[in-house]
Amino acid sequence: MKEIKVLHVSYSSNVGGASVAMFRIHRSLIKLGIESKIVTLINDDANFREGVVLKRGLSKFFHKIYIKFESLIVRNLQHSVFKTTRSLNLFSTGLVSLINNSDCEIVNLHWIGANTVGIKELSKITKPIVWTLHDLWAILGSEHNNISKDFRYVQGYLSSNRGNGYKGLDIEKYVWKLKRKYWKHLNLHLVPVSVWQEKVVKNSLLFQSYPVKCIHNPIDSKLWYPVNKDQSRTKLGISQSKKILLYGAYNFIYDPIKGFQRLVKSLDLIVNKSDFIIAYFGSDEDASFGDFETINFGKISSIEKLRYIYSSADVFLMPSLQETFGQTVLEGIYCNLPVVAYSGTGVNDILIHKVNGFLAEEDNINDFYTGIQWVLDHSLLNIRESVGNKFSSEVIGEKYLKLYKEILCNP
C-alpha cells in the first residue's frame, strides 16, 4: 500500500497535555513511514519544527478578540457553580479550506477548542476524519469535562434535565444542539484514549452511529527512563533526606478538574509535614500547600529535566476529578515512580492497584491520603515493567496505522 498522508489538527503546538499527546502520535507515525504533518491555530513553541504550522497573521489578533468575546458570553449570560474550560466554536476560522485543499488522505483532529474549528465548519471537511479525544468536549455542550456528572450527554440537552447548578441562558444546550444539527453525516471515526472514556463516548447521544475505538496515548521508552534518585536530587539541588511528593498538571491552580483543592485537603492529613517536600510543575505561579516546604519547577518543556524531577521523587500524586488518560502518570511510571490517583477515570488503564501505585476510592480524600502512606511504606518493584509495551510508540503507532488503512480501504 502506498504511503498514507495524515494531517493532525489542534489548537496549539505545545500548550497542555493534548498537544504533547498529538506530537507523540505524530512522531510514532513518522517512524512507521507515514507522511504525518501538523497544523495548529496557535504556535507557542519557537523550537517547533516538525510538520506544518498554520500562519494566521492578522487573524491571530481577531482570534484573541473572539476568545474574550466568548468568555464574556459564558460569564455573563450563563451562571454555573461548575467551573471548567468551555468552548463555543461558533465561527469559521478558514482552517477547513486549508484541510480540504491539502494532499492529506486522513484528517486527525485533536484538541480543537477555543474556536480552532467552528462546529458548522467541521461538517464541511471532505476528508475522512479520525478524532482523537483528549477530553469530553465533543460529546458535551460547551464544557470540556463533565464536572457536574450529569447525563445530559446521554439523554440530550433538554430544559427539563438542566442541573440546579446553572442559571441564566442554557449555553450548553445551544452548543450541543448545534453539534447535533451539523454533525449528523460526518465521515468520522472517534478515538477515545482510555477504556473509561470509550464507555462514556459510546453512551453519548451525539455519536451513537459513529465507530468508536480506544487507542491509548504513546510514550517513547528511549526518552522516558529512570535516573538514579540521589543523582537526580543533586542535579536539582533537593534535600537527600526528605520525602518528595510530586504533583504536576497544566494550569492546575485555576482548573478545578485537576483536583488541586482536594489534594491540599489530603496532604493536610499528614502529621509530620516537616519530613516532606511538595514539589510541583505546570504553573509559573506559586501554589499554597499550607505548612509544607515546597519547590515550584514551573512550566517545563525539557524532557531531560522532567526525567530528573520524576526520578527524584518518592510518590507522584494525581488528584484529578476526571482524567481521560493520565500522561504524567505514565511518564512517572516509566521513570519508576509509584503513583497515587483516584479510581474511576482513564488512569485505571495505567495504574495497577498496589503494583505500580495506589488507586484511591473515587472522591474519597481520606483514602487518597491512605494511598500516599501505603506507597511510602511499601517498596514497589518493577514499576516500569508493570505496563510492558502497552503504551510504546511502536504499538500505538501500529494501531493508528491499522485504523487509517481500514478507513481508506472502506471509504
C-alpha positions in Angstrom: 0.0 0.0 0.0 1.3 3.5 -0.8 2.4 5.8 1.9 -0.5 7.3 3.9 -0.7 11.0 4.3 -2.1 12.3 7.6 -2.8 15.8 8.8 -3.1 16.4 12.5 -5.2 19.4 13.6 -5.0 21.0 17.0 -5.3 24.3 18.8 -1.7 24.6 19.9 1.7 23.1 19.2 2.7 22.8 22.9 0.1 24.1 25.4 -1.3 21.4 27.6 -1.2 17.6 27.6 -3.3 17.3 24.4 -0.7 18.9 22.3 2.1 16.8 23.8 0.0 13.6 23.1 -0.6 14.8 19.5 3.1 15.4 18.9 3.9 11.9 20.3 1.3 10.3 18.0 2.8 12.3 15.1 6.3 11.1 15.9 5.2 7.5 16.2 3.6 7.6 12.8 6.7 9.1 11.1 8.7 6.2 12.5 6.4 3.9 10.6 6.9 5.7 7.3 3.6 7.6 7.3 3.7 11.2 5.9 2.4 12.9 9.0 2.1 16.7 9.3 0.6 19.1 11.9 -1.5 22.2 11.6 -2.2 24.3 14.6 -4.1 27.5 15.2 -1.5 28.8 17.7 2.2 28.0 17.6 3.6 28.8 21.0 6.9 26.9 20.6 9.8 28.6 19.0 11.5 25.2 18.6 8.5 23.6 16.9 9.9 22.5 13.6 8.3 19.2 12.5 5.1 19.3 10.5 3.2 22.3 9.3 2.1 25.2 11.4 -0.7 27.4 10.2 0.4 31.1 9.9 -2.5 33.3 10.8 -1.1 36.8 10.5 -3.6 39.4 11.5 -6.3 36.8 12.1 -4.5 35.8 15.2 -5.3 39.2 16.7 -9.0 38.7 15.8 -8.9 35.2 17.3 -7.8 36.7 20.7 -10.7 39.2 20.4 -13.1 36.3 19.8 -11.9 34.3 22.8 -12.5 37.4 25.0 -16.0 37.8 23.4 -16.7 34.1 24.1 -15.6 34.4 27.7 -17.9 37.4 28.2 -20.8 35.4 26.8 -20.2 32.4 29.1 -19.6 34.6 32.2 -22.5 37.0 31.8 -25.3 35.0 30.1 -24.9 31.7 31.9 -24.0 31.3 35.6 -22.7 27.9 36.8 -21.2 26.6 40.0 -19.3 24.1 37.8 -16.1 25.8 36.8 -14.5 24.1 33.7 -13.0 25.1 30.4 -15.7 25.9 27.8 -15.6 26.4 24.1 -18.5 27.6 21.9 -16.7 27.3 18.5 -19.4 29.4 16.8 -17.4 30.8 13.8 -15.4 29.5 10.9 -11.6 30.0 11.0 -10.8 29.2 7.4 -8.9 26.1 8.6 -11.2 23.7 6.7 -10.2 25.2 3.4 -6.6 24.5 4.2 -7.5 20.9 5.1 -9.6 20.3 2.0 -7.0 21.7 -0.3 -4.2 19.7 1.2 -3.0 16.4 -0.2 -3.7 14.5 3.1 -5.9 11.4 3.0 -6.8 11.3 6.7 -7.5 14.3 8.9 -6.7 13.5 12.6 -8.4 16.0 14.9 -7.1 16.5 18.4 -8.0 19.3 20.9 -9.9 21.8 18.8 -11.5 24.0 21.5 -11.1 27.8 21.6 -12.7 28.0 18.1 -9.9 26.1 16.4 -12.6 24.8 14.0 -16.2 26.0 14.0 -18.9 23.5 14.7 -20.6 24.1 11.4 -17.3 24.4 9.7 -16.2 21.0 10.8 -19.1 19.4 8.8 -17.5 20.8 5.6 -14.4 18.7 5.9 -14.3 16.4 2.8 -11.6 14.0 4.0 -12.1 11.1 6.3 -11.9 12.3 9.9 -10.2 10.5 12.9 -10.8 12.4 16.1 -8.5 11.6 19.0 -10.5 12.7 22.1 -8.3 14.4 24.7 -11.3 15.5 26.8 -15.1 15.2 26.6 -16.0 18.4 24.6 -17.0 16.5 21.5 -19.9 14.8 23.3 -21.0 17.6 25.7 -22.3 21.1 25.2 -19.6 23.8 25.6 -18.0 22.1 28.6 -14.7 20.2 28.1 -15.3 18.0 31.1 -18.5 16.6 32.7 -17.6 18.1 36.1 -21.3 18.2 37.1 -21.5 14.4 36.5 -25.0 14.8 34.8 -26.3 12.6 32.0 -27.4 15.3 29.5 -24.9 13.9 27.0 -26.8 10.6 27.2 -30.4 12.0 27.2 -29.9 15.1 25.1 -29.6 18.6 26.4 -33.1 19.4 27.4 -34.7 22.2 29.5 -36.1 19.6 31.8 -32.7 17.9 32.7 -30.7 21.0 33.4 -29.0 20.8 36.7 -29.6 23.0 39.7 -26.1 24.4 39.5 -27.0 26.5 36.4 -28.9 29.8 36.0 -29.5 32.1 33.0 -29.2 31.2 29.3 -28.6 27.5 28.7 -25.4 27.9 26.6 -24.6 24.2 27.0 -27.9 23.2 25.3 -27.4 25.7 22.5 -23.9 24.5 21.6 -25.0 20.8 21.9 -27.9 21.4 19.5 -25.5 23.0 17.0 -23.4 19.8 17.2 -26.5 17.7 16.8 -27.6 19.7 13.7 -24.3 19.8 11.9 -22.5 16.5 12.9 -25.2 14.0 11.6 -23.4 12.9 8.5 -19.7 13.1 9.1 -17.1 10.6 7.7 -15.9 10.2 11.3 -14.1 7.7 13.5 -13.7 8.5 17.2 -10.6 7.5 19.2 -11.0 7.8 22.9 -7.6 7.5 24.7 -8.8 5.2 27.6 -11.4 2.4 28.2 -13.2 4.7 30.7 -13.6 7.4 28.1 -14.6 4.9 25.4 -17.5 3.8 27.6 -18.6 7.4 28.1 -18.4 8.2 24.4 -20.3 5.1 23.4 -23.2 6.2 25.7 -23.4 9.7 24.2 -26.5 10.6 22.1 -24.4 12.6 19.6 -22.2 9.8 18.4 -24.4 6.7 18.6 -24.0 5.9 14.9 -20.2 6.5 14.7 -17.5 3.9 15.1 -15.6 4.3 18.4 -12.2 2.6 19.2 -9.9 3.2 22.1 -6.2 3.8 21.3 -4.0 4.9 24.2 -1.6 7.8 24.0 2.0 6.7 23.3 5.3 7.2 25.1 8.8 6.8 23.8 10.8 4.4 26.1 14.0 5.8 24.7 13.2 9.3 26.1 11.5 8.3 29.4 13.5 6.2 31.8 14.6 6.4 35.5 17.7 8.1 36.7 19.4 7.4 40.0 17.5 9.2 42.8 20.5 10.6 44.6 22.0 11.8 41.4 18.6 13.4 40.4 18.3 15.3 43.7 21.9 16.5 43.5 21.2 17.8 40.0 18.1 19.6 41.1 19.5 20.8 44.4 16.9 18.9 46.5 17.4 17.5 50.0 18.5 13.9 50.1 16.9 13.2 53.5 13.3 14.3 52.9 10.4 12.5 51.2 9.4 14.2 47.9 5.7 14.2 47.0 5.4 15.3 43.3 2.4 16.9 41.6 2.2 18.2 38.1 -0.6 19.5 35.9 -1.0 22.3 33.4 -2.8 25.4 34.9 -3.8 23.3 38.0 -4.4 26.4 40.2 -7.3 27.7 38.1 -8.6 24.4 36.5 -10.8 22.6 39.1 -10.7 19.4 37.1 -7.1 19.0 38.1 -8.2 18.4 41.8 -5.7 20.8 43.4 -8.1 21.8 46.2 -8.8 18.2 47.3 -5.1 17.4 47.0 -4.4 20.1 49.6 -7.0 18.6 51.9 -5.5 15.1 51.6 -2.0 16.4 52.3 -3.2 18.3 55.3 -3.8 14.9 57.0 -0.1 14.2 57.0 1.2 14.8 60.6 4.9 15.1 60.2 4.9 17.8 57.5 8.5 18.8 58.1 9.6 15.4 56.8 8.2 16.2 53.4 8.8 18.4 50.4 5.9 19.1 48.0 7.5 19.6 44.5 5.2 20.6 41.6 5.3 21.7 38.0 2.9 23.0 35.4 2.3 26.5 36.8 4.7 29.5 36.9 2.6 30.9 39.7 3.4 29.7 43.2 0.7 27.5 44.8 -0.1 27.2 48.5 0.3 23.8 50.2 -0.1 25.0 53.8 2.8 24.3 56.1 4.8 22.1 53.7 8.2 23.1 52.3 7.6 23.4 48.5 9.6 23.6 45.3 8.0 25.1 42.2 9.6 23.9 39.0 7.2 26.0 36.9 6.3 25.1 33.3 8.8 22.6 31.9 9.4 21.8 28.2 12.7 19.8 28.7 12.2 16.0 28.8 15.6 15.7 30.4 14.7 17.9 33.3 11.3 16.1 33.8 13.2 12.8 33.9 15.3 14.2 36.8 12.2 15.5 38.5 10.3 12.2 38.3 13.4 10.3 39.3 14.0 12.5 42.4 10.5 11.9 43.9 9.1 9.2 46.1 5.4 9.4 45.0 3.6 11.1 42.1 0.2 12.5 43.0 -2.7 12.6 40.5 -5.8 14.0 42.3 -7.8 14.9 39.1 -11.6 14.8 39.2 -11.7 13.4 35.7 -8.7 12.3 33.6 -9.2 11.0 30.1 -5.8 9.3 30.1 -3.1 10.4 32.6 0.0 11.3 30.6 2.0 12.4 33.6 1.1 9.2 35.4 2.6 7.2 32.5 5.7 9.4 32.5 6.2 8.9 36.2 5.8 5.1 35.9 8.3 5.0 33.0 10.7 6.7 35.4 10.0 4.1 38.1 7.9 6.4 40.2 4.8 5.0 42.0 1.6 6.9 41.6 -1.4 7.7 43.8 -4.6 8.6 41.9 -8.4 8.4 42.2 -10.1 5.4 40.6 -12.9 5.7 38.0 -11.2 7.6 35.2 -8.7 6.9 32.3 -5.8 6.5 34.8 -7.2 3.0 35.6 -5.7 1.8 32.3 -2.2 2.7 33.5 -2.3 2.3 37.3 -2.5 -1.2 38.8 -3.6 -1.1 42.4 -0.7 -1.9 44.8 1.5 -3.0 41.9 2.7 0.4 40.4 0.8 2.6 42.8 -2.5 3.1 44.6 -6.0 3.7 43.3 -8.0 5.6 45.9 -11.7 5.3 46.1 -13.4 7.9 43.9 -13.9 11.3 45.7 -12.5 9.8 49.0 -9.9 12.3 50.3 -9.1 10.1 53.2 -8.4 7.1 51.0 -6.1 9.3 48.8 -4.1 10.1 52.0 -4.1 6.4 52.9 -2.7 5.7 49.4 0.2 8.1 50.0 1.1 6.4 53.3 0.7 2.9 51.7 3.1 3.7 48.9 5.7 5.3 51.2 5.5 2.1 53.4 6.0 -0.3 50.6 8.9 -0.8 48.2 7.2 -1.4 44.9 9.5 -3.2 42.4 9.4 -3.3 38.6 7.1 -0.3 38.3 8.2 0.5 34.8 7.9 -3.2 33.8 4.4 -3.4 35.1 3.0 -1.7 32.0 5.1 -3.7 29.5 5.0 -2.3 25.9 1.3 -1.5 26.1 1.9 2.2 25.6 5.0 2.1 23.5 5.3 4.4 20.4 5.6 1.3 18.2 2.5 -0.4 19.5 0.3 2.8 19.4 1.7 3.8 16.0 0.7 0.4 14.6 -2.8 0.8 16.0 -3.3 4.1 14.3 -1.8 2.8 11.0 -4.2 -0.2 11.1 -7.2 2.2 11.7 -6.1 4.5 8.9 -5.8 1.6 6.5 -9.2 0.3 7.4 -10.8 3.7 6.8 -9.1 4.1 3.4 -9.9 0.6 2.3 -13.6 1.0 3.2 -14.5 4.6 2.2 
